[in-house]
Amino acid sequence: MIPLSSAKQQQAAPTPPLSIGRRFADPAHMAARFVDPLGVEREMPWLEAAGERALEECLPIQQFPVLKGRRVAPGWWWSSTDQRLVHYGFKAMRTQVMMLDHDPTVTALACRPVELLWRGRGGKTVSHAPHLMARLADGSGLLVDCAGPSGAGRRLVRRAVHVEAAAAAAGWHYRLAGPPPSAVEANVRWLAGYRHPRCAQGRLPQVTACFRQPLPLVEGVRLLGDPIAVWPAVFHALWRGVLRVPLERALHEQVVAVASRTAAQR
């Protein structure tokens, strides 16, 4: 399991805050626009919305168009975090939804639930709806914009500075996320196929007990019983963080796993 705080989950090397050396709009004068769970569009000061509204429960404020030439069209990801479908608009966004769903510090996910508005040069209204929002276990929020392998465009980078400042003022976090390391992404994508609770088959207590001491995956599976029946439960335990392995390397049967002392409670 790679926690939210790990830089390896999202990028190969940490980057400095976007706001360093740059001017940004005053968060106290920013507005938030959102569509509440009943379908009513609302607008209020950003700091008020961030502090008083469950924005993760809101409907997407903007839809994603189907663009010709894109290999991945808008779609839906079933989130094991909050047991519901989360919309995504393109491939890089789908990857970030997956990584957030895998993160034990995330308690809820939403697609574009809020749009921030502020005054730009000449008093012109500027708006931006971050691609994703996550609610964290400590009660704060995380806003995420997703960049592909070629990086973020200039327009997104410029607006990210203001969004980062707005998030910080509300006690939230902001991330302009690039692709995770290829090995991490491949491993998490494999484990995501076993994210549904039915894969556990009620075996998590036995899996935890078997791996109290570090043990190659295949040896633990043999001790637990029929491999065909046990492997799905082991993969689910790895997804949940009940078992820990180094995801920065290729996942295979001889990888040594150990039960986590702080298994995800989701």
C-alpha positions in Angstrom: 0.0 0.0 0.0 1.3 3.5 -0.9 -0.3 6.2 1.2 -1.5 9.5 -0.1 1.5 11.3 1.3 3.9 9.2 -0.8 5.4 11.1 -3.7 6.1 7.8 -5.5 2.4 7.1 -5.9 1.9 10.1 -8.2 5.2 11.1 -9.7 8.8 10.0 -9.8 10.2 13.0 -7.9 8.5 15.6 -5.7 7.9 19.0 -7.1 7.8 22.4 -5.2 4.5 24.0 -4.5 3.0 25.6 -7.6 2.5 28.9 -5.8 6.2 29.6 -5.1 7.2 32.8 -6.7 3.7 33.4 -8.3 0.8 35.6 -7.5 -2.6 34.1 -6.9 -6.2 35.3 -6.4 -7.3 36.0 -2.8 -9.2 32.8 -1.7 -11.3 35.0 0.6 -12.9 36.5 -2.6 -13.3 33.3 -4.5 -16.7 31.7 -5.1 -17.7 28.1 -5.4 -20.4 26.8 -7.8 -21.8 23.3 -7.3 -24.8 21.1 -7.9 -26.2 19.7 -4.7 -27.4 16.1 -4.5 -30.9 17.2 -5.3 -29.8 18.7 -8.6 -30.0 22.4 -7.5 -27.1 24.6 -8.7 -25.7 26.8 -5.9 -23.0 29.5 -5.5 -21.4 30.7 -2.4 -18.0 31.9 -1.0 -15.4 29.2 -1.5 -14.2 29.1 2.1 -17.8 28.7 3.3 -18.5 25.9 0.8 -15.3 24.1 1.7 -16.0 24.3 5.4 -19.7 23.6 5.5 -20.7 21.6 2.5 -20.1 17.9 1.8 -18.9 18.6 -1.7 -18.0 15.0 -2.3 -21.8 14.3 -2.4 -22.4 16.8 -5.2 -23.1 16.1 -8.8 -20.5 16.9 -11.5 -20.6 20.6 -12.3 -19.3 20.0 -15.8 -19.6 17.1 -18.2 -16.7 15.7 -20.2 -17.2 15.6 -24.0 -16.5 12.6 -26.2 -13.5 13.7 -28.3 -12.6 12.1 -31.6 -9.2 10.4 -31.5 -9.1 9.8 -27.8 -8.4 6.1 -27.0 -10.3 6.3 -23.7 -13.8 7.9 -23.7 -15.6 9.2 -20.6 -16.8 6.4 -18.4 -17.4 5.2 -14.9 -15.2 3.6 -12.2 -16.8 1.6 -9.4 -15.2 2.9 -6.2 -14.5 0.5 -3.4 -13.9 3.4 -1.2 -17.5 4.6 -1.0 -19.3 1.8 -2.9 -20.6 3.8 -5.9 -19.7 4.8 -9.4 -17.3 7.7 -10.0 -17.3 9.4 -13.4 -14.0 10.1 -15.3 -13.4 12.0 -18.5 -10.1 10.6 -20.0 -7.4 8.1 -19.4 -5.2 10.1 -17.1 -8.2 10.9 -15.0 -9.2 7.2 -14.8 -5.7 6.4 -13.5 -5.9 9.0 -10.8 -9.4 7.8 -9.7 -7.9 4.3 -9.4 -5.0 5.5 -7.3 -7.2 7.5 -5.0 -9.5 4.5 -4.6 -6.5 2.5 -3.6 -5.4 5.0 -1.0 -6.4 4.2 2.6 -6.5 7.9 3.6 -9.3 8.6 1.1 -12.9 8.1 2.4 -14.9 9.5 -0.6 -14.4 10.4 -4.2 -16.2 12.7 -6.6 -15.8 13.9 -10.2 -15.7 17.7 -10.7 -18.1 18.5 -7.8 -17.1 22.1 -7.5 -16.1 25.0 -9.8 -14.0 27.8 -8.4 -14.5 31.4 -9.6 -12.2 34.4 -9.2 -11.4 37.8 -10.7 -8.5 37.7 -13.2 -6.8 40.5 -15.0 -9.0 43.4 -15.9 -11.7 42.1 -13.5 -12.6 39.3 -15.9 -14.2 36.2 -14.2 -12.0 33.1 -14.4 -13.4 29.7 -13.5 -11.9 26.3 -13.0 -13.4 22.9 -12.0 -10.7 20.5 -10.7 -11.0 17.1 -12.2 -11.5 15.2 -8.9 -12.1 15.8 -5.3 -11.4 13.3 -2.4 -12.4 13.5 1.2 -9.6 12.5 3.5 -9.8 10.6 6.8 -8.8 13.7 8.8 -11.9 15.5 7.4 -10.0 17.8 5.0 -10.4 17.7 1.2 -8.1 17.1 -1.7 -8.6 18.7 -5.2 -6.9 17.0 -8.1 -6.2 17.9 -11.7 -4.9 15.2 -13.9 -2.0 15.6 -16.4 -1.1 13.0 -19.0 2.4 11.7 -19.9 3.3 14.9 -21.8 2.4 17.1 -18.8 -0.1 19.7 -18.1 -0.9 22.5 -20.5 0.0 26.1 -19.8 -3.6 27.1 -19.1 -4.0 24.4 -16.5 -0.7 25.2 -14.9 -1.7 28.9 -14.6 -5.0 28.1 -13.0 -3.5 25.4 -10.7 -1.7 28.2 -8.8 -4.9 29.8 -7.8 -6.6 26.5 -6.9 -3.6 25.5 -4.8 -3.9 28.8 -2.9 -7.7 28.3 -2.4 -7.2 24.7 -1.1 -4.5 25.8 1.3 -6.7 28.6 2.7 -9.5 26.1 3.4 -7.1 23.7 5.1 -7.4 21.4 2.1 -4.8 20.0 -0.3 -4.2 20.3 -4.1 -2.4 18.1 -6.5 -1.6 18.6 -10.2 -1.0 14.9 -10.7 1.1 13.3 -13.4 1.3 9.6 -14.2 2.4 7.3 -11.4 5.5 5.2 -11.9 4.7 2.5 -14.5 5.4 -0.4 -12.1 3.1 1.1 -9.4 0.3 1.8 -11.9 0.5 -1.7 -13.4 0.4 -3.4 -9.9 -2.4 -1.2 -8.7 -4.4 -1.8 -11.9 -4.0 -5.6 -11.4 -5.1 -5.4 -7.8 -8.1 -3.2 -8.7 -9.6 -6.2 -10.5 -10.0 -7.7 -7.0 -11.3 -4.6 -5.2 -14.9 -5.7 -4.7 -15.6 -7.0 -1.2 -16.9 -10.3 -2.6 -13.3 -11.3 -3.5 -12.5 -11.5 0.2 -14.8 -14.5 0.7 -14.6 -13.9 4.5 -10.9 -14.9 4.5 -9.3 -11.7 5.5 -8.7 -12.8 9.2 -7.0 -16.0 8.0 -4.9 -14.1 5.4 -3.8 -11.6 8.1 -2.9 -14.4 10.5 -1.0 -16.3 7.9 1.2 -13.2 6.9 1.9 -12.0 10.5 5.5 -12.7 9.6 7.0 -11.8 6.1 6.3 -14.6 3.7 6.4 -15.0 -0.1 2.9 -14.8 -1.5 2.8 -18.2 -3.0 3.9 -19.9 0.2 1.2 -18.1 2.2 -1.4 -19.1 -0.4 -0.4 -22.8 -0.2 -0.8 -22.7 3.6 -4.2 -21.1 3.3 -5.7 -23.8 1.1 -6.8 -24.2 -2.5 -4.9 -21.6 -4.5 -7.8 -21.0 -6.9 -10.0 -20.0 -4.0 -7.4 -18.2 -2.0 -5.6 -16.0 -4.5 -8.6 -13.6 -5.0 -8.7 -13.0 -1.2 -5.0 -12.4 -1.1 -5.2 -9.9 -4.0 -8.1 -8.2 -2.2 -6.1 -8.0 1.0 -3.3 -6.3 -1.0 -5.8 -3.8 -2.5 -7.2 -3.0 0.9 -3.7 -2.7 2.5 -4.3 -5.6 4.8 -1.2 -7.0 3.3 1.8 -4.9 2.3 4.2 -5.5 -0.6 6.7 -3.1 -2.4 4.6 -1.9 -5.3 7.5 -0.1 -7.0 8.6 -3.5 -8.3 6.8 -6.0 -10.5 4.3 -8.0 -8.5 4.8 -11.8 -8.7 4.2 -14.9 -6.6 7.6 -14.8 -4.9 7.1 -11.2 -3.6 7.4 -11.1 0.2 4.2 -9.8 1.9 3.4 -9.0 5.5 0.2 -8.1 7.3 -0.2 -4.4 7.9 -0.4 -3.1 11.5 -2.7 -0.3 10.2 -4.9 -2.2 7.8 -7.4 0.0 5.9 -10.8 0.2 7.6 -13.1 1.0 4.7 
